Amino acid sequence: MIYLDSAATTAVRREVLEAMWPYLTGDFGNPSSTHSLGERAATALGEARATVARLLGARASEVVFTAGGTEADNLAVKGIALANPRGRHLVTTPIEHEAVLESCDYLRRHHGFDVTLLPVDGTGLVDPEQFAAVLRPDTTLASIMFANNEIGTVQPVAELSAIAERAGVPLHSDAVQAAGWLDLDIRRLGLDALTISGHKLGAPKGIGALVVRGRLSLEPVLHGGGQERGARSGTENVAGAVGLATALTLAERTRVDDAHRVTALRDEFIATVKSMVPDALLTGHATSRLPGHASFCFAGTSGEAVLLELERRGVVCSSGSACAAGSDEPSHVLLAVGIEPELAQTAVRFTFGAGATDGDLQLAAAAVLESVLAVRRLTPEPSGGARPPRTGVPAT
Ligand code: PLP
C-alpha cells in the first residue's frame, strides 16, 4: 500500500515507541507521587518538557502538554482570550482547523466576543496589510494557522507576528501540520503561542503541546488537580510526552534536508499529475506550501469515488469529500479560497512524509490518472442529475 495520508496521521516511529516503553511498563509512576516511581516519571516529564521547549525556542515553563492539537487549540484560544483583558475581539481566518474556529465561536456565543474572519486569497494566503487593518485596541488574540491541513498553504508567520506585536496583540499559530517540516522557534518567529500534535510527526495520538510565552496568562479549560502549573489538570501522559519530545528531536535532526528533498518530490508529483490530467486544479499555493502536500480538484468526478478507485489500486489518501465527522457540508477551506461547492466535492489530498520515494509517487500519479478516468467514465454529466452530492472535509 502507498500511504499518502500523512496529514491525517502517521505511524509511531520505532525510536519513539522505544523511548516511551519504560514509562508504560516499569517506570509507570504518576509524576505527582512522592515515591521513587513517581519521581522517575516526574523527571522524564521534565526532560520531555525541556526538550520540547528547546526545539520550539521556548522555556520549559512555557510548555503545556495536552491530549493533542485540538485541546491545545482550545486552550490557546479560550485560555488566552479569557485571561487577558484587552477586550472581546478575536481575529482568525476562515481556513483554520475546526478546533480554532469552534473555540472562537464558543467565545462569541457564550462570552460575547466579536470574531473577525480575515479573508484569504485564492491560494489560501492571508494579506499582511489586511491583517494590520483589522487589529483593534480591544483585540485580545489573533489565531492564524502556520500551514493549512487541506490545501497545504504556509502563511508568512514572521511577518504577521511582527504586525501583531506592533499592535500589542498576542498571536497564536496552529502549527500541527507545520511541525517536522518548518522552523517553529517561537522567539525567532515572534509568536506568542503555538500548537503542535504528536500523531502528525511519528508520536502517538493523544499527545500534543501548547507553547505560550510567559508574559501571557492562561485561563485553564480543564479544571482539577492543577497539573501543568494549573494550566491543564489531569494526570500527565508521561509516555506520550516522552514520545512527543523524541519525535520532535528526530524530526529536527533531518528537517531541513527532508523538507528540501520532499519539496522536489512534491513538485514532480504535481507536475506529473497535471500532465496526466491536464484539467486537474492544484488547490493552495504553488510554492508557499508544505513540502509533502499536494491537493487537487478533479472536475467531473467525486473526490470520494476517486478515493475508492485509488485504494483499489493500492494508494491511500484523503478525499476532500470524505465526511470527517459525518458532515455533508463542502469543505470550509475550499469554499474560503473561492472554489465552487460542486468543484469542492471533487477534491483529493495527497500528503506524504519524509519516507516518500520517487517510485511510489510515480505509481501513485499513474493510479490518479486511471482513477480519475474510471470515475469520469462512470459519472453522468451534471445535467443527468444522477451524480450524488457527496461533500465534506478530509480527515484533518
Ligand atoms: N489543527 C490542524 C491544522 C490539524 O490538521 C489537526 C489534525 O487533526 C488538528 C489541529 C487537531 O489535532 P489532533 O488530531 O491532535 O486533535
Residues whose N, C-alpha, C, O or C-beta is under 5 A from the ligand:
A	BS01	PLP	A7 G68 G69 T70 E71 H97 A99 A147 N149 D174 V176 Q177 S197 T396
